[in-house]
Structure formats: C-alpha cells, structure tokens
Amino acid sequence: MGKGTGYRAQGSGYRVQGLSLRPVPCILCRNTLPLQMIINAEGDRVMSDLRVISGKVEDASATTAANGDNSIPRGEETRIIASIAEHMAAVMRELNLDLEDPNYAETPERIAKMYLEMFHGLREGAEPKITTFPNDEGYHHMVIEKEIPFYSMCAHHFVPFYGHAHIAYIPESTIVGLSKLPRILEFYAKRPQLQERLTEQVAEFLWSSLEPKGVMVVIEARHLCVEMRGVKKAGALTTTSALRGCFADHMVREGFLALLSRQAAW
C-alpha cells in the first residue's frame, strides 16, 4: 500500500480502525483482487486507496464495468461533496485554523469539489469512447503523439505531479483517432496515481483495445512530493516507460526514441 499509511492488508474481508477490504475484478486478468477502502463510521465509502494488493499494476477503476465499489456513483455528487467537506473541516480544526475566517469559510467545500474534478477518472462512465478505423491503407509504421501535457495527483501524499507523455503504436488492422490518445492519458491521470502505474495503464489500454503490432509510452514528470516536501529537490524529473509487442525489439525502440529527440520546425 502507499507509503506512510501505517497499515497492511491481511486479506479480503479484513477490517480494523475504519478500514476494510473488498474484492474487485482486475481488468487485466479478470481475477478478483482485494482493494483497500477507507470508510466512515456509517459504512459508506469516502475514498479508495486505489492500489491493488497484488503484483498487478492495474486498478479496478479502469473501465466502467470493472469499477465496482471503486467508482464515484453519478447522481451522488452532493452527498459526496458534503461528506468530504465535513472531513476536511475537521482536518482544518485540528490545525487550529479559524473556520470563521472569510478566507476559510468555504474552503472545505471548495476542496471537496476540487477532488471530484481532479479525480474525474473514477466517475462512472468516465472511460473515453475510443473511435477506431480500419487500416485500409495498410500503414504499418510508427504513429507517435509527443508532448501531451497532463496533471495528476500523487497517491502517496495527495499533492500534484505533472508533465508530458509520449505515446506511440504501430497499427495492425486498426487505427485510432489521434484525439483519443490524450483522452486515454487524461482518464488514467484523473485519480490518485503513481507515475509507474499511469505509464503501464495507458500502454495496456492501447494494447488491449487496438491489438496493434506494438505500443510504447514514455512519461516525464515533476512531482511536488519531491520538490516541496521531504528531500525538496526542485526540478527533479522522473521518466518512466512501458512497452508492448514489437517495441521489445531494440531497433524499433531506438527508432521511437530517436524520433522523440527531434525538434519540430514550425
């Protein structure tokens, strides 16, 4: 589980100090895996840890069908905002902040609404609709979309990390609309996330959806949990990569990396 959480999963159904485990389906292997959930005293889910307790890199919220208890139900936004705001107000009181101060008066509700916006990828039906087309021209070379910006939230500290993704695939019988590559990235970024997992999720989504000859994803990001706290190393850049299919071949992979280094002359 995430660093600094102070607990370890013991198995499905285990419950202690307001924590419980509930089984959810993994979108990769379709097996049932335990997922750590944080619940309030009434038994209602407040927020999910999202880190599946296994060696898998995927989480159960990747598709509407697999969301299960990990989704944010549509039509319950008002209740969820009120619940999060209540807990945020309690945090602020523990910090001895005066909630009567006009600057703080509506802060708990603003934070609650912000979380729903930033974690939009968890909502029911949020999975992007992928428009594909037959590869009638027989194009079997690289399709690359570079420098796609994204913003996400660190699952360990709930502070932002942000950067750019470079996505490439080599089609087989199907190609995808180019606007869908940023949408796929956005879907997986809009949740508490790990850069390593985000990279794998985007690659696996394309690999499973398009069945191409190969997929490769490279993400470069700055993490505020590294820059503004702890080690405080401003400007540190983290790079992750994931590949599938023919990109395991050294020559194919090097071709992709060479194209990444080229600067467009606009």
Kinemage of the C-alpha trace (Angstrom):
@kinemage 1
@onewidth
@group {chain A} dominant
@subgroup {mainchain}
@vectorlist {calphas} color= white
{ca met a 1} P 0.000 0.000 0.000
{ca gly a 2} L 1.018 3.654 -0.100
{ca lys a 3} L 3.950 4.805 1.941
{ca gly a 4} L 3.152 6.228 5.336
{ca thr a 5} L -0.348 4.719 5.531
{ca gly a 6} L 0.506 2.780 8.666
{ca tyr a 7} L -1.418 -0.347 7.746
{ca arg a 8} L -1.007 -3.538 5.768
{ca ala a 9} L -3.631 -5.603 4.012
{ca gln a 10} L -4.258 -9.015 5.535
{ca gly a 11} L -6.801 -10.407 3.060
{ca ser a 12} L -10.315 -9.952 1.784
{ca gly a 13} L -12.820 -9.025 4.492
{ca tyr a 14} L -10.191 -7.836 6.982
{ca arg a 15} L -11.341 -4.772 8.901
{ca val a 16} L -9.581 -2.612 11.504
{ca gln a 17} L -9.826 1.016 12.605
{ca gly a 18} L -12.313 2.020 9.918
{ca leu a 19} L -10.566 0.112 7.132
{ca ser a 20} L -11.969 -2.761 5.137
{ca leu a 21} L -11.030 -4.884 2.162
{ca arg a 22} L -13.497 -5.590 -0.599
{ca pro a 23} L -12.894 -7.814 -3.629
{ca val a 24} L -12.871 -6.136 -7.053
{ca pro a 25} L -12.153 -7.539 -10.505
{ca cys a 26} L -8.797 -6.833 -12.143
{ca ile a 27} L -9.261 -5.521 -15.692
{ca leu a 28} L -6.209 -7.422 -16.936
{ca cys a 29} L -6.637 -10.937 -15.605
{ca arg a 30} L -10.355 -10.726 -14.635
{ca asn a 31} L -9.478 -12.299 -11.292
{ca thr a 32} L -10.903 -10.937 -8.063
{ca leu a 33} L -8.369 -8.945 -6.093
{ca pro a 34} L -8.679 -7.213 -2.704
{ca leu a 35} L -8.797 -3.417 -2.719
{ca gln a 36} L -8.187 -1.262 0.358
{ca met a 37} L -11.081 1.068 1.043
{ca ile a 38} L -11.448 3.881 3.570
{ca ile a 39} L -14.951 4.017 5.014
{ca asn a 40} L -16.670 6.222 7.546
{ca ala a 41} L -18.462 5.131 10.697
{ca glu a 42} L -21.729 4.537 8.806
{ca gly a 43} L -20.042 2.136 6.423
{ca asp a 44} L -20.095 4.485 3.424
{ca arg a 45} L -17.051 4.639 1.183
{ca val a 46} L -15.258 8.004 1.354
{ca met a 47} L -12.154 7.392 -0.759
{ca ser a 48} L -10.280 4.449 -2.236
{ca asp a 49} L -6.580 3.841 -1.885
{ca leu a 50} L -6.644 2.512 -5.477
{ca arg a 51} L -3.546 0.374 -5.082
{ca val a 52} L -4.481 -3.236 -5.759
{ca ile a 53} L -2.880 -5.555 -3.228
{ca ser a 54} L -1.009 -7.798 -5.635
{ca gly a 55} L 1.791 -7.654 -8.153
{ca lys a 56} L -0.543 -6.139 -10.769
{ca val a 57} L -0.031 -2.562 -11.898
{ca glu a 58} L -3.687 -2.016 -12.872
{ca asp a 59} L -6.520 -0.856 -10.658
{ca ala a 60} L -10.161 -1.805 -10.843
{ca ser a 61} L -11.393 1.630 -11.883
{ca ala a 62} L -10.005 1.412 -15.414
{ca thr a 63} L -13.356 0.576 -17.014
{ca thr a 64} L -16.943 1.259 -16.103
{ca ala a 65} L -17.670 -2.459 -15.972
{ca ala a 66} L -14.749 -3.082 -13.634
{ca asn a 67} L -15.221 -0.061 -11.390
{ca gly a 68} L -17.287 -1.936 -8.811
{ca asp a 69} L -17.070 -0.295 -5.375
{ca asn a 70} L -14.163 1.840 -6.551
{ca ser a 71} L -16.253 4.153 -8.754
{ca ile a 72} L -17.772 7.505 -7.821
{ca pro a 73} L -21.504 6.972 -8.433
{ca arg a 74} L -23.201 9.518 -10.643
{ca gly a 75} L -26.051 11.403 -9.039
{ca glu a 76} L -24.433 11.315 -5.579
{ca glu a 77} L -22.145 14.315 -6.023
{ca thr a 78} L -23.991 16.419 -3.440
{ca arg a 79} L -23.677 13.751 -0.754
{ca ile a 80} L -20.014 13.063 -1.575
{ca ile a 81} L -19.120 16.773 -1.541
{ca ala a 82} L -20.807 17.214 1.850
{ca ser a 83} L -19.014 14.161 3.282
{ca ile a 84} L -15.558 15.216 2.062
{ca ala a 85} L -16.135 18.809 3.192
{ca glu a 86} L -17.075 17.618 6.672
{ca his a 87} L -13.852 15.635 6.995
{ca met a 88} L -11.770 18.481 5.552
{ca ala a 89} L -13.253 20.902 8.077
{ca ala a 90} L -12.203 18.500 10.853
{ca val a 91} L -8.633 18.492 9.495
{ca met a 92} L -8.590 22.282 9.455
{ca arg a 93} L -9.832 22.425 13.048
{ca glu a 94} L -7.011 20.085 14.103
{ca leu a 95} L -4.617 22.591 12.517
{ca asn a 96} L -6.181 25.336 14.698
{ca leu a 97} L -7.478 27.210 11.650
{ca asp a 98} L -10.365 29.580 12.282
{ca leu a 99} L -13.236 28.426 10.068
{ca glu a 100} L -14.984 31.724 10.778
{ca asp a 101} L -12.251 33.493 8.812
{ca pro a 102} L -13.818 34.532 5.481
{ca asn a 103} L -10.830 33.031 3.654
{ca tyr a 104} L -11.506 29.608 5.191
{ca ala a 105} L -15.295 29.696 5.440
{ca glu a 106} L -15.998 27.804 2.210
{ca thr a 107} L -12.619 26.102 1.838
{ca pro a 108} L -13.788 22.586 2.854
{ca glu a 109} L -16.483 22.605 0.163
{ca arg a 110} L -14.095 24.047 -2.427
{ca ile a 111} L -11.604 21.263 -1.696
{ca ala a 112} L -14.348 18.635 -1.962
{ca lys a 113} L -15.421 19.956 -5.369
{ca met a 114} L -11.787 20.111 -6.452
{ca tyr a 115} L -11.289 16.437 -5.579
{ca leu a 116} L -14.297 15.427 -7.665
{ca glu a 117} L -12.865 17.400 -10.576
{ca met a 118} L -9.289 16.128 -10.192
{ca phe a 119} L -10.446 12.525 -9.680
{ca his a 120} L -12.845 12.623 -12.607
{ca gly a 121} L -11.376 9.379 -13.957
{ca leu a 122} L -13.033 7.496 -11.081
{ca arg a 123} L -16.551 8.513 -12.053
{ca glu a 124} L -18.945 6.012 -13.536
{ca gly a 125} L -18.899 6.257 -17.312
{ca ala a 126} L -15.691 8.313 -17.432
{ca glu a 127} L -13.834 5.857 -19.640
{ca pro a 128} L -13.143 7.527 -23.017
{ca lys a 129} L -15.054 6.294 -26.039
{ca ile a 130} L -12.437 5.048 -28.471
{ca thr a 131} L -13.095 5.763 -32.144
{ca thr a 132} L -11.218 3.288 -34.337
{ca phe a 133} L -10.958 2.956 -38.081
{ca pro a 134} L -9.904 0.121 -40.375
{ca asn a 135} L -6.304 0.374 -41.501
{ca asp a 136} L -7.285 0.188 -45.172
{ca glu a 137} L -4.069 1.872 -46.327
{ca gly a 138} L -2.003 -0.845 -44.696
{ca tyr a 139} L 0.037 1.638 -42.651
{ca his a 140} L 2.404 -0.405 -40.503
{ca his a 141} L 4.870 2.215 -39.319
{ca met a 142} L 5.002 4.253 -36.142
{ca val a 143} L 2.252 6.641 -35.068
{ca ile a 144} L 3.601 8.984 -32.388
{ca glu a 145} L 1.934 11.733 -30.395
{ca lys a 146} L 4.516 13.678 -28.398
{ca glu a 147} L 4.495 16.220 -25.597
{ca ile a 148} L 0.955 15.502 -24.363
{ca pro a 149} L 0.576 17.502 -21.135
{ca phe a 150} L -1.118 16.025 -18.076
{ca tyr a 151} L -1.737 16.730 -14.403
{ca ser a 152} L -2.323 14.051 -11.792
{ca met a 153} L -2.255 13.565 -8.011
{ca cys a 154} L 0.328 11.523 -6.136
{ca ala a 155} L -1.368 8.585 -4.414
{ca his a 156} L 1.140 8.680 -1.557
{ca his a 157} L 0.788 12.319 -0.490
{ca phe a 158} L -2.157 13.742 -2.467
{ca val a 159} L -0.062 16.510 -3.996
{ca pro a 160} L 0.230 17.053 -7.758
{ca phe a 161} L 2.652 15.618 -10.249
{ca tyr a 162} L 2.629 16.811 -13.821
{ca gly a 163} L 4.497 16.569 -17.089
{ca his a 164} L 4.278 15.206 -20.621
{ca ala a 165} L 3.577 11.840 -22.187
{ca his a 166} L 4.844 10.468 -25.489
{ca ile a 167} L 2.667 7.712 -26.934
{ca ala a 168} L 3.467 5.519 -29.939
{ca tyr a 169} L 1.903 2.494 -31.553
{ca ile a 170} L 2.376 0.523 -34.757
{ca pro a 171} L -1.019 -0.429 -36.232
{ca glu a 172} L -2.104 -3.853 -37.321
{ca ser a 173} L -5.640 -3.837 -38.745
{ca thr a 174} L -6.979 -0.855 -36.742
{ca ile a 175} L -6.002 2.779 -36.212
{ca val a 176} L -7.355 5.185 -33.597
{ca gly a 177} L -8.401 8.824 -33.811
{ca leu a 178} L -5.462 10.935 -32.637
{ca ser a 179} L -7.565 12.944 -30.187
{ca lys a 180} L -8.221 9.737 -28.265
{ca leu a 181} L -4.604 9.315 -27.141
{ca pro a 182} L -4.730 12.423 -24.885
{ca arg a 183} L -8.170 11.342 -23.662
{ca ile a 184} L -6.849 7.956 -22.590
{ca leu a 185} L -3.976 9.643 -20.756
{ca glu a 186} L -6.385 12.081 -19.080
{ca phe a 187} L -8.706 9.280 -17.962
{ca tyr a 188} L -5.955 7.466 -16.076
{ca ala a 189} L -4.323 10.673 -14.786
{ca lys a 190} L -7.532 11.955 -13.168
{ca arg a 191} L -7.260 9.873 -9.996
{ca pro a 192} L -4.776 9.343 -7.128
{ca gln a 193} L -1.963 7.861 -9.149
{ca leu a 194} L 1.591 6.584 -9.450
{ca gln a 195} L 3.632 7.562 -12.479
{ca glu a 196} L 4.745 3.961 -12.986
{ca arg a 197} L 1.168 2.717 -12.930
{ca leu a 198} L -0.089 5.535 -15.168
{ca thr a 199} L 2.508 4.602 -17.794
{ca glu a 200} L 1.521 0.941 -17.722
{ca gln a 201} L -2.205 1.654 -17.787
{ca val a 202} L -2.023 3.796 -20.913
{ca ala a 203} L 0.130 1.205 -22.688
{ca glu a 204} L -2.121 -1.690 -21.676
{ca phe a 205} L -5.301 0.146 -22.704
{ca leu a 206} L -3.970 0.713 -26.221
{ca trp a 207} L -2.522 -2.794 -26.454
{ca ser a 208} L -5.836 -4.384 -25.447
{ca ser a 209} L -8.122 -2.044 -27.385
{ca leu a 210} L -6.295 -1.780 -30.720
{ca glu a 211} L -4.414 -5.096 -30.814
{ca pro a 212} L -1.552 -3.347 -32.636
{ca lys a 213} L 1.878 -4.700 -33.521
{ca gly a 214} L 3.334 -2.732 -30.630
{ca val a 215} L 2.831 0.105 -28.125
{ca met a 216} L 5.296 2.270 -26.229
{ca val a 217} L 4.607 5.019 -23.710
{ca val a 218} L 7.178 7.360 -22.126
{ca ile a 219} L 6.158 9.784 -19.372
{ca glu a 220} L 8.325 12.585 -17.971
{ca ala a 221} L 7.022 14.308 -14.854
{ca arg a 222} L 7.838 16.544 -11.910
{ca his a 223} L 6.497 15.529 -8.502
{ca leu a 224} L 5.687 18.144 -5.885
{ca cys a 225} L 6.018 15.478 -3.187
{ca val a 226} L 9.718 15.515 -4.105
{ca glu a 227} L 10.051 19.261 -4.715
{ca met a 228} L 8.045 20.938 -1.935
{ca arg a 229} L 8.454 18.428 0.920
{ca gly a 230} L 10.851 15.770 2.133
{ca val a 231} L 14.060 15.889 0.105
{ca lys a 232} L 12.982 19.217 -1.548
{ca lys a 233} L 14.795 18.742 -4.869
{ca ala a 234} L 13.243 21.342 -7.176
{ca gly a 235} L 13.289 20.490 -10.853
{ca ala a 236} L 13.897 16.744 -10.451
{ca leu a 237} L 12.448 14.919 -13.450
{ca thr a 238} L 11.164 11.337 -13.327
{ca thr a 239} L 10.970 9.302 -16.553
{ca thr a 240} L 9.046 6.039 -16.909
{ca ser a 241} L 8.383 3.822 -19.907
{ca ala a 242} L 6.186 0.878 -20.820
{ca leu a 243} L 6.247 -1.194 -23.978
{ca arg a 244} L 4.327 -3.989 -25.616
{ca gly a 245} L 4.790 -6.161 -28.685
{ca cys a 246} L 7.380 -5.237 -31.317
{ca phe a 247} L 8.773 -2.384 -29.193
{ca ala a 248} L 10.641 -5.051 -27.250
{ca asp a 249} L 12.903 -5.144 -30.320
{ca his a 250} L 15.924 -2.895 -29.779
{ca met a 251} L 15.841 -1.361 -33.266
{ca val a 252} L 12.140 -0.478 -33.068
{ca arg a 253} L 12.562 1.025 -29.632
{ca glu a 254} L 15.591 3.058 -30.692
{ca gly a 255} L 13.653 4.367 -33.673
{ca phe a 256} L 10.948 5.682 -31.353
{ca leu a 257} L 13.458 7.314 -29.009
{ca ala a 258} L 15.260 8.917 -31.958
{ca leu a 259} L 12.017 10.472 -33.177
{ca leu a 260} L 11.338 11.798 -29.678
{ca ser a 261} L 14.605 13.725 -29.727
{ca arg a 262} L 13.769 15.509 -32.985
{ca gln a 263} L 12.505 19.076 -32.644
{ca ala a 264} L 9.633 20.122 -34.899
{ca ala a 265} L 10.329 23.170 -37.059
{ca trp a 266} L 7.088 25.155 -37.010
